[in-house]
């Protein structure tokens, strides 16, 4: 250890800075930029630089001036702030240290200044001790990198006001690092210019209107604009317990608000939790938190048991979103009811392309065909009753029980016609058949056994992802009835084996319509609705999950919508649809609700059990993870 005379201090610092090879650590309560610039000019390229300075009140920044910050950043240095700092020392390459009373100012370093005492330390153990002290000091200091503003008031543990240091878009996600880490969402950004009262009084007292306008314009032009916003505190993260929880204490005024660091360990731990606070079992990549580079996930385990709704207008990104998560999720069997033929190729999955056939599952369906053809056949006479009894016996809402598995509709119809003995009834029945053949084609009346065999064989196959492609089917009742038969069969199998299965239904409002909104019935005669409801209610205990996709949430059964415990909501426009999803937006999310009609394709709001908190996210066109 060597005591440095005042005249030896600056030459020693010059020598140490010029000979540095790896890292220079500087601790000084105050630093003058012009003085520090001389030292930095000696520092070789690629040497790391860290500086801790005092920032306890504004007068500190009168000494540690703008030039210091400018020159340090120009050199690529990192600056940390400590409001209580009074230490002065530096460490060079973990080999040399200078400790003393001198700040890096003219009065601190030069003989004409204050009387100061400093020592040069070269002993490894002593330098190591000082390095440990530095690391502790660093932990207590504030890294203002990526700071975008300050919390200036806190209305409650869930809300605070921010003064912004840079322009940020609303719905940007931010963080506050105090004793704990707080995750926040920015909204209600506004700007205002503070005016000087004396200047304002002088301007407004003028009787010359034109001068008054010009003077007020000039005064406001010279005044800085102060931007403020509202922070919704989404949650508080306790590192020690690895717990993301509802905030219980308000954010301190003066807390630094930062951009989120995408690779932050704390942030990763938060985003890999579900709404219950537990680590996700099957984290599946969604996209990025809105206006950030932070990757977001949902827990497909919560979708498997608790279901999910995917809602949005045509072209908003619903199907693309579902395809992305399915490609990233490989933990269960997946059965997809694909209306437009959009899934198999992208997922690399096998599919059954369903033929456009009539698929009646009850005598009521046959009565609808007769009514459509203008028939007068009804269950009045004995022969008419026998005619209908054939259909009542043959048609069942069950793949294994329906005779359509072995016989075509044509064969069953011909069998029923044999019970008609009156010429006018036979002719009526024959005209109905001709109408059906002309309307739907001959194949639509004859291919039922083939279609049902393909369905059963596909359900029995070992394919993990099974796509039922309905793009060739233009008969609404067939889509609904066949979907119902398949849903029932899946449900029966799930009760027996409890294997994990995930069902995806496009155009779900046609399968399970809200009463009075669809072209198909919503009561017990709609087997698709009945089993969609059963799956929504009982799926959890059967390892049977449901993803319901619709562009018309107002037309989807409210009961089923209420059972879909994760919601992904893309752009919606109509009042009825907005009203249908409004219960998913708590008071603090009303600003997001108002954004729904303006969301760009690929941007959505997700809430519910599969995510740690509700948030906006943006999908990406990137390779699947």
C-alpha positions in Angstrom: 0.0 0.0 0.0 1.3 3.4 -0.9 0.1 6.8 0.3 -0.2 9.2 -2.7 0.8 12.8 -2.3 -1.6 15.3 -3.9 0.8 15.9 -6.8 1.1 12.2 -7.4 -2.6 11.4 -7.7 -3.3 12.6 -11.2 -0.1 11.0 -12.8 -1.0 7.7 -11.0 -4.5 7.8 -12.4 -3.2 8.6 -15.9 -0.9 5.7 -15.7 -3.5 3.2 -14.4 -6.1 4.3 -17.0 -3.7 4.1 -19.9 -2.4 0.6 -18.8 -5.9 -0.9 -18.2 -6.6 -4.1 -20.2 -10.0 -5.5 -19.1 -12.1 -3.5 -16.7 -12.2 -0.1 -14.9 -14.6 0.4 -11.9 -15.1 3.9 -10.7 -16.9 5.0 -7.5 -17.1 8.8 -6.9 -19.8 10.9 -5.3 -19.3 13.6 -7.8 -17.5 13.7 -11.2 -16.9 16.6 -13.5 -17.2 15.8 -17.2 -14.2 17.8 -18.3 -11.9 16.2 -15.8 -13.2 12.7 -16.5 -12.9 13.2 -20.2 -9.1 13.5 -19.8 -8.9 10.1 -18.0 -11.2 8.5 -20.5 -9.0 9.7 -23.4 -6.3 7.5 -22.0 -8.4 4.4 -21.7 -7.6 1.7 -24.4 -10.5 0.5 -26.6 -12.6 -2.5 -25.5 -11.9 -1.9 -21.8 -15.1 -2.3 -19.8 -16.1 0.8 -17.8 -18.6 1.0 -14.9 -19.2 4.1 -12.8 -21.3 4.7 -9.7 -22.1 8.3 -8.8 -24.3 10.0 -6.2 -27.8 11.1 -7.1 -29.5 12.1 -3.8 -30.7 15.6 -4.7 -30.7 17.9 -7.7 -27.6 19.8 -6.4 -25.6 16.5 -7.0 -26.3 16.9 -10.7 -25.0 20.5 -10.7 -21.6 19.0 -9.9 -21.9 15.7 -11.8 -22.7 17.5 -15.0 -24.1 16.6 -18.5 -20.6 16.3 -19.9 -19.9 13.4 -17.6 -22.8 11.4 -18.8 -22.1 12.3 -22.4 -18.4 11.3 -22.3 -19.1 8.1 -20.3 -21.7 7.0 -22.8 -19.5 7.9 -25.7 -16.9 5.5 -24.2 -19.5 2.7 -23.9 -19.5 3.0 -20.1 -22.3 1.9 -17.7 -23.5 4.4 -15.1 -25.3 3.5 -11.9 -26.9 5.9 -9.4 -26.7 5.8 -5.6 -28.6 8.4 -3.5 -26.4 7.9 -0.4 -23.0 7.5 -2.0 -20.0 9.2 -0.4 -17.2 6.7 -1.1 -14.4 7.4 -3.5 -12.3 4.6 -5.1 -11.5 2.9 -8.3 -10.4 -0.6 -9.3 -8.3 -1.4 -12.4 -8.4 -5.0 -13.8 -9.0 -6.4 -10.3 -5.3 -5.8 -9.7 -4.9 -2.2 -8.6 -7.1 0.1 -6.5 -7.0 3.7 -5.4 -9.0 4.6 -2.3 -9.3 8.0 -0.7 -11.2 11.2 -0.2 -10.9 12.7 -3.7 -13.9 13.1 -6.0 -13.1 13.3 -9.7 -13.3 17.0 -9.8 -10.8 19.9 -10.1 -10.9 20.5 -6.4 -10.6 16.8 -5.6 -7.6 15.9 -7.9 -5.4 18.9 -8.4 -2.9 20.5 -5.9 -4.7 23.9 -6.1 -7.9 22.2 -4.7 -8.9 20.6 -1.4 -6.6 18.8 1.0 -7.2 15.1 0.2 -5.7 11.8 1.1 -5.5 8.7 -1.2 -3.7 5.4 -1.2 -2.7 3.0 -4.0 -3.4 -0.6 -3.2 -1.6 -3.4 -5.1 -2.1 -6.3 -2.6 -4.4 -8.9 -4.2 -6.3 -9.8 -1.0 -7.0 -6.1 -0.3 -8.1 -5.5 -3.9 -10.4 -8.6 -3.7 -12.0 -7.2 -0.5 -12.6 -3.9 -2.1 -14.1 -5.7 -5.2 -16.6 -7.5 -2.9 -17.5 -4.1 -1.4 -18.0 -2.8 -4.9 -20.4 -5.6 -5.8 -22.5 -5.0 -2.7 -22.6 -1.3 -3.5 -23.6 -2.1 -7.0 -26.5 -4.2 -5.8 -27.7 -1.2 -3.7 -27.4 1.2 -6.7 -29.8 1.9 -9.5 -29.2 0.9 -13.1 -31.2 3.5 -15.1 -30.5 1.8 -18.4 -33.8 1.5 -20.4 -35.5 3.9 -17.9 -38.5 5.5 -19.7 -40.1 7.4 -16.8 -40.8 7.7 -13.1 -43.8 6.8 -11.0 -44.9 10.0 -9.4 -48.0 9.0 -7.5 -49.8 5.8 -6.6 -53.6 5.8 -6.3 -53.7 2.2 -5.1 -51.6 -1.0 -5.2 -53.1 -1.6 -8.7 -52.5 1.8 -10.2 -49.9 4.6 -10.5 -49.1 7.7 -12.5 -46.0 8.0 -14.6 -44.0 10.9 -15.9 -42.5 9.8 -19.3 -39.0 10.6 -20.4 -39.7 9.4 -24.0 -42.6 8.9 -26.3 -44.2 5.5 -25.7 -47.3 4.0 -27.2 -50.2 3.1 -25.1 -50.5 -0.6 -24.2 -46.7 -0.9 -23.8 -45.7 -3.3 -21.0 -43.1 -1.9 -18.5 -41.4 -2.9 -15.3 -40.6 -1.3 -11.9 -37.7 -2.7 -9.9 -37.9 -2.0 -6.2 -37.6 -4.4 -3.4 -39.8 -6.5 -5.6 -40.4 -6.5 -9.4 -43.7 -4.9 -10.6 -45.1 -5.6 -14.0 -47.1 -2.8 -15.5 -49.2 -1.7 -18.5 -49.2 1.9 -19.8 -52.4 3.7 -20.8 -54.0 7.1 -20.9 -50.9 8.9 -22.2 -51.3 12.7 -22.4 -49.1 15.7 -22.8 -49.2 19.2 -21.3 -47.0 22.3 -21.2 -46.4 24.1 -18.0 -46.6 27.8 -18.3 -44.9 30.5 -16.2 -47.6 32.4 -14.3 -45.9 35.8 -14.6 -45.5 35.3 -18.4 -49.1 34.2 -18.8 -50.5 37.2 -16.9 -48.4 39.6 -19.0 -49.6 37.9 -22.2 -53.3 37.7 -21.4 -53.4 41.3 -20.1 -52.5 42.7 -23.6 -55.2 44.4 -25.4 -53.7 43.6 -28.8 -55.3 40.3 -29.8 -52.8 39.4 -32.6 -49.8 40.0 -30.3 -51.6 38.0 -27.6 -52.0 35.0 -29.9 -48.4 35.3 -31.2 -46.9 35.7 -27.7 -48.9 32.8 -26.3 -47.8 30.6 -29.3 -44.1 31.6 -28.7 -44.3 31.0 -24.9 -45.8 27.5 -25.3 -43.4 26.7 -28.1 -40.4 27.3 -25.8 -41.9 25.3 -22.9 -41.1 21.6 -22.7 -44.0 19.2 -23.0 -44.6 17.0 -20.0 -46.0 13.6 -20.9 -47.8 11.5 -18.3 -49.7 8.3 -18.3 -51.5 5.7 -16.2 -49.8 2.5 -15.1 -51.9 -0.6 -14.3 -49.9 -2.7 -11.9 -50.5 -6.2 -13.2 -48.7 -8.0 -10.5 -45.8 -8.2 -8.0 -43.0 -10.8 -8.3 -41.4 -12.2 -5.2 -38.0 -13.7 -6.2 -37.4 -15.6 -3.1 -40.7 -17.5 -3.3 -40.8 -17.5 -7.1 -44.3 -16.1 -6.7 -46.2 -13.7 -9.0 -49.1 -12.2 -7.0 -51.6 -9.4 -6.8 -49.8 -6.3 -5.6 -50.5 -5.6 -1.9 -48.6 -2.4 -1.5 -48.4 0.8 -3.6 -45.4 1.6 -5.8 -43.2 4.2 -4.2 -43.2 7.7 -5.8 -39.9 8.2 -7.6 -39.6 4.5 -8.7 -37.8 4.1 -12.0 -40.0 2.6 -14.7 -38.1 0.6 -17.3 -38.6 -1.1 -20.6 -38.8 -4.8 -20.2 -35.6 -6.8 -20.7 -36.6 -9.7 -22.9 -34.1 -12.1 -21.3 -34.8 -11.1 -17.7 -34.9 -14.2 -15.5 -37.7 -12.6 -13.4 -39.8 -11.8 -16.4 -39.3 -15.4 -17.8 -40.4 -16.9 -14.5 -43.5 -14.7 -14.5 -44.5 -15.5 -18.0 -44.1 -19.2 -17.5 -46.8 -19.2 -14.8 -50.5 -19.8 -15.3 -53.2 -17.8 -13.6 -53.1 -19.9 -10.5 -49.5 -18.8 -10.0 -48.0 -22.3 -10.7 -45.4 -23.0 -13.3 -47.0 -23.9 -16.6 -47.1 -27.6 -17.4 -47.2 -27.1 -21.2 -46.0 -23.6 -22.0 -46.8 -22.9 -25.6 -45.5 -19.8 -27.5 -48.0 -17.2 -28.5 -46.1 -14.2 -29.7 -44.7 -11.1 -28.0 -46.2 -8.8 -25.4 -47.6 -5.8 -27.3 -45.0 -3.1 -28.1 -42.2 -5.2 -26.6 -39.8 -7.9 -27.6 -40.8 -10.1 -24.7 -42.1 -13.6 -25.6 -45.4 -14.7 -24.1 -46.8 -18.1 -23.5 -50.0 -19.9 -22.5 -50.4 -23.2 -20.5 -52.0 -25.7 -22.8 -52.6 -27.9 -19.7 -55.3 -25.4 -18.7 -56.8 -25.5 -22.2 -56.9 -29.3 -22.1 -59.1 -29.3 -19.0 -60.6 -25.9 -18.9 -61.1 -25.0 -22.6 -60.5 -21.9 -24.7 -62.4 -19.5 -26.9 -60.8 -17.9 -29.9 -62.9 -15.0 -31.1 -62.5 -12.4 -33.8 -63.8 -11.2 -37.2 -62.9 -12.9 -40.4 -59.2 -12.2 -41.3 -58.2 -11.1 -37.8 -55.9 -14.1 -37.2 -57.9 -16.7 -35.3 -57.1 -19.7 -37.5 -53.4 -18.7 -37.9 -53.2 -18.4 -34.1 -54.7 -21.9 -33.5 -52.5 -23.5 -36.1 -49.4 -21.9 -34.4 -50.2 -23.2 -31.0 -51.2 -26.6 -32.3 -47.9 -26.9 -34.1 -46.1 -26.1 -30.9 -48.2 -28.4 -28.7 -47.6 -32.2 -28.9 -48.9 -33.5 -25.6 -52.3 -34.9 -26.7 -54.4 -36.3 -29.4 -56.0 -33.4 -31.4 -59.2 -33.7 -33.4 -60.0 -30.7 -35.7 -63.3 -29.9 -37.3 -61.9 -27.9 -40.3 -64.6 -26.0 -42.2 -62.4 -24.5 -45.0 -59.6 -27.0 -45.4 -56.9 -24.8 -43.7 -55.2 -27.1 -41.2 -53.8 -30.4 -42.5 -51.1 -29.2 -44.8 -49.6 -26.6 -42.4 -49.7 -29.0 -39.5 -48.4 -31.9 -41.5 -51.5 -33.9 -40.5 -53.6 -36.6 -42.1 -57.2 -35.6 -42.9 -60.5 -37.1 -44.0 -62.2 -35.0 -46.7 -65.8 -35.4 -45.9 -68.1 -35.9 -48.9 -71.2 -33.8 -49.3 -73.9 -36.3 -48.3 -77.2 -36.1 -46.4 -76.6 -37.2 -42.8 -79.9 -37.4 -41.0 -79.8 -38.6 -37.4 -83.5 -38.6 -36.6 -86.9 -38.8 -38.2 -87.2 -35.0 -37.6 -84.4 -34.5 -40.2 -86.4 -36.5 -42.7 -89.5 -34.5 -42.0 -87.5 -31.4 -42.8 -86.5 -32.9 -46.2 -90.1 -33.6 -46.9 -91.2 -30.1 -46.0 -88.4 -28.6 -48.1 -89.7 -30.6 -51.1 -93.3 -29.4 -50.5 -94.5 -32.9 -49.5 -97.9 -33.5 -47.8 -96.7 -36.6 -46.1 -97.5 -36.5 -42.4 -98.0 -39.1 -39.6 -101.8 -39.4 -40.1 -102.7 -42.6 -41.8 -101.4 -46.1 -40.8 -99.3 -46.4 -43.9 -97.8 -42.9 -43.3 -97.0 -43.9 -39.7 -95.3 -47.1 -41.0 -93.4 -45.0 -43.5 -92.0 -42.8 -40.8 -91.4 -45.7 -38.4 -88.7 -47.0 -40.8 -86.7 -43.8 -40.3 -87.4 -43.7 -36.6 -85.9 -47.3 -36.3 -83.0 -46.8 -38.7 -81.7 -43.3 -37.8 -80.0 -42.8 -34.5 -77.7 -40.0 -33.1 -74.9 -42.5 -32.6 -72.3 -43.7 -35.1 -72.5 -47.3 -33.8 -76.3 -47.4 -33.7 -77.4 -45.7 -36.9 -78.2 -48.0 -39.9 -76.5 -45.5 -42.1 -73.3 -47.2 -41.2 -74.5 -50.2 -43.3 -77.2 -48.8 -45.5 -77.4 -45.7 -47.7 -80.1 -43.1 -47.2 -81.4 -44.2 -50.6 -81.8 -47.8 -49.3 -83.6 -46.8 -46.1 -85.9 -44.4 -48.1 -86.8 -47.1 -50.5 -87.6 -49.5 -47.6 -89.8 -46.8 -46.1 -91.7 -46.2 -49.4 -92.7 -49.9 -49.5 -95.1 -49.1 -46.6 -97.0 -46.6 -48.8 -99.8 -48.3 -50.7 -101.9 -45.3 -51.8 -100.8 -44.1 -55.3 -100.8 -40.4 -54.4 -98.6 -41.1 -51.3 -96.1 -43.1 -53.4 -96.0 -40.4 -56.0 -95.5 -37.8 -53.3 -92.6 -39.8 -51.8 -91.1 -40.4 -55.2 -91.2 -36.7 -56.0 -89.5 -35.9 -52.7 -86.6 -38.3 -53.6 -86.3 -36.8 -57.1 -86.1 -33.3 -55.5 -83.4 -34.4 -53.0 -81.4 -36.1 -55.8 -81.7 -33.0 -58.0 -80.8 -30.6 -55.1 -78.0 -32.6 -53.5 -76.8 -35.1 -56.1 -77.1 -38.9 -56.3 -74.0 -39.4 -54.3 -75.3 -37.3 -51.5 -78.1 -40.0 -51.1 -75.9 -43.1 -51.5 -72.5 -42.5 -49.8 -73.4 -42.5 -46.1 -71.8 -45.9 -45.3 -68.6 -44.9 -47.0 -68.4 -41.6 -45.1 -69.1 -43.1 -41.7 -66.6 -45.9 -42.3 -63.9 -43.3 -43.1 -64.8 -41.4 -39.9 -64.7 -44.5 -37.7 -61.5 -45.8 -39.2 -59.9 -42.4 -38.8 -61.0 -42.2 -35.2 -59.5 -45.7 -34.6 -56.2 -44.7 -36.3 -52.9 -44.0 -34.5 -52.7 -40.5 -36.0 -52.1 -38.0 -33.2 -53.6 -35.1 -35.2 -56.9 -35.9 -37.0 -58.4 -33.3 -39.3 -62.0 -33.7 -40.5 -62.1 -31.5 -43.5 -65.6 -30.2 -44.4 -64.7 -27.9 -47.2 -66.7 -30.0 -49.7 -69.8 -30.0 -47.6 -72.3 -27.3 -48.3 -75.3 -28.9 -46.4 -75.4 -27.1 -43.0 -77.3 -30.0 -41.4 -74.7 -32.5 -42.5 -71.9 -30.4 -41.0 -73.7 -30.1 -37.7 -75.0 -33.7 -37.5 -71.8 -35.4 -38.5 -69.9 -33.1 -36.1 -72.4 -34.2 -33.4 -71.9 -37.9 -34.1 -68.1 -37.5 -33.9 -68.2 -35.4 -30.7 -70.5 -38.1 -29.1 -68.1 -40.9 -30.1 -65.1 -38.9 -28.7 -66.9 -38.3 -25.5 -67.8 -42.0 -25.1 -64.2 -43.0 -25.7 -62.9 -40.3 -23.3 -65.2 -41.7 -20.5 -63.6 -45.1 -21.0 -59.9 -44.4 -21.3 -59.4 -40.8 -20.0 -56.7 -40.3 -22.6 -55.8 -36.6 -23.2 -57.6 -35.2 -26.2 -58.1 -31.7 -27.6 -61.0 -30.9 -29.8 -60.9 -27.8 -32.2 -64.1 -26.6 -33.7 -64.2 -23.9 -36.4 -67.4 -21.9 -36.8 -68.5 -23.0 -33.4 -71.6 -20.8 -33.5 -73.1 -23.3 -36.0 -72.4 -26.3 -33.7 -73.5 -24.7 -30.4 -75.7 -21.6 -31.3 -77.2 -19.2 -28.8 -81.0 -19.7 -28.9 -82.7 -17.9 -31.8 -79.4 -16.9 -33.6 -78.5 -19.8 -35.8 -79.8 -21.8 -38.8 -79.7 -25.0 -36.7 -81.5 -25.9 -33.4 -79.9 -25.1 -30.1 -82.0 -27.6 -28.1 -81.7 -31.3 -27.3 -82.4 -32.4 -30.9 -79.0 -30.9 -31.9 -76.6 -33.7 -30.9 -73.6 -31.5 -31.7 -74.8 -28.9 -29.2 -75.6 -31.5 -26.6 -72.1 -33.0 -26.7 -70.3 -29.7 -27.0 -72.1 -28.8 -23.8 -71.2 -32.1 -22.2 -67.5 -31.7 -23.1 -67.5 -28.1 -21.8 -69.0 -29.2 -18.5 -67.3 -32.5 -18.0 -64.2 -32.3 -20.1 -61.9 -31.6 -17.1 -62.4 -34.9 -15.4 -62.1 -36.7 -18.8 -58.9 -35.0 -20.0 -61.0 -33.6 -22.8 -60.3 -30.1 -23.9 -62.2 -27.8 -26.3 -61.1 -24.9 -28.4 -64.1 -23.1 -29.9 -63.4 -20.7 -32.7 -66.0 -18.2 -34.0 -66.2 -14.8 -35.7 -69.6 -14.3 -34.1 -69.3 -14.7 -30.3 -72.8 -13.2 -29.9 -74.2 -16.3 -31.8 -72.3 -18.8 -29.7 -74.2 -20.4 -26.8 -73.6 -18.1 -23.8 -73.5 -21.2 -21.5 -70.7 -22.8 -23.6 -68.8 -19.4 -23.9 -69.0 -19.2 -20.1 -67.2 -22.6 -19.8 -64.3 -21.6 -22.0 -61.9 -20.5 -19.3 -59.2 -18.9 -21.5 -60.2 -16.3 -24.0 -58.2 -15.1 -27.0 -60.0 -12.1 -28.5 -58.9 -10.6 -31.8 -60.6 -7.7 -33.6 -64.4 -7.4 -33.1 -66.6 -4.7 -34.6 -70.3 -5.3 -34.2 -72.1 -4.2 -31.0 -73.6 -7.6 -30.3 -70.2 -9.3 -30.5 -68.6 -6.7 -28.3 -71.4 -7.0 -25.8 -70.8 -10.8 -25.8 -67.1 -10.5 -24.8 -67.5 -7.5 -22.5 -67.7 -9.7 -19.3 -64.0 -10.8 -20.0 -62.8 -7.2 -19.4 -62.5 -6.0 -15.9 -62.7 -2.3 -15.1 -58.9 -1.8 -15.4 -59.0 -3.2 -18.9 -61.8 -1.0 -20.3 -59.3 0.9 -22.5 -58.3 -2.4 -24.2 -61.9 -3.3 -24.7 -62.4 0.0 -26.6 -59.4 -0.9 -28.8 -61.0 -4.2 -30.1 -62.6 -2.7 -33.3 -59.2 -1.2 -34.2 -56.8 -4.1 -33.6 -54.6 -5.1 -36.5 -54.6 -8.7 -37.8 -52.5 -10.8 -35.6 -53.0 -8.7 -32.4 -55.2 -10.1 -29.7 -56.1 -9.9 -26.0 -55.7 -13.1 -24.0 -57.1 -13.6 -20.5 -58.1 -16.5 -18.3 -56.6 -19.5 -16.6 -53.9 -20.4 -19.1 -51.9 -17.1 -18.7 -50.4 -15.4 -15.6 -52.4 -12.1 -16.3 -54.5 -10.6 -19.1 -52.5 -9.0 -21.9 -52.3 -7.9 -25.5 -49.9 -9.8 -27.7 -48.8 -9.8 -31.3 -48.2 -12.9 -33.3 -45.1 -13.2 -35.3 -44.2 -14.8 -38.7 -41.2 -16.6 -37.2 -40.2 -20.3 -37.1 -42.1 -22.3 -34.6 -40.5 -23.0 -31.2 
